[in-house]
Amino acid sequence: MLVAIDVNNVQNAVLELKISGIKSLEHLQFLKLLGETPAQSDERVLLYERVKGLLPEYAKSYWDTHLDTIAEGVCQSGRLGRGFRMYSHLLGEQIDSSLLDKFFTVNTIEEQQVLFDSFPEEPFQDCLRNTVSKDHQAKGLRSAAQLKHVHLSSEEIFASFWERFVRVCRTVPAKYNFYLSWYLRDYQGYDPMKRKTFCPLYLREESFGKLKVKNPSAAILLCHPSQSELDYEFPLPLPLPPGSTGQD
């Protein structure tokens, strides 16, 4: 049995919503509920009405008072998503989008390294420095309670993130890496119903049947990344079947 601890009750409410959705809905409905595929706002709210009976009282109380977030799409409303969107928007103003698109089509890590090394560093650094600075984080991305535990300067935070970013871009395959693409291009090319391998593992259709289990503790376990994924800053996708392009 897995015991997961998060002091942020909002995150716990999100997890409970996902577990209830997995138990109650079909795959496409689940994606719509979370805002991972297009849907009308009232459709998302109706889907929530179907799953909320399985929620513990604290989570039900939270979502009943945040139906606007349900209507907008839960997974599009978090601080991480806002931070990624901010970075990709700033970067898109300085880097040709066709170059970024090409970065996610190369077939070998050697080609990826050559292409990444050809990018001008300054736009990437400027955008990253802006988005990870303490001042910027305080504008809705991190609470004062969170920031009081950050003892590094903004420049030290930038240096740490930049080192990791370069390492990932040069050593972790980007072609099917949804998380890296999300960071650099926002939701460009994202469609978990059509590009079934280009999304988080728990949202993939082939995973959905495995997630529909009766044991709640198993569901919580399966909603989290595997240990092999946790070894990377940006999780790697599962290997593609022979002959697959990742587009179907």
Secondary structure, DSSP 8 states (H G I E B T S, - for coil): ------S-HHHHHHHHHHHHHHHHS-HHHHHHHHTSS---HHHHHHHHHHHGGGS-HHHHHHHHT-HHHHHH-GGGSSHHHHHHHHHHHHHHTTS-HHHHHHHTT-SSHHHHHHHHHHS-HHHHHHHHHHHHSHHHHTTTTS-HHHHTT--S-HHHHHHHHHHHHHHHHHHS--TT-HHHHHHHHTTTT--TTTSTTSS-GGGSHHHHHHH--S-HHHHHHHTS--HHHHTSSS-------TT--S--
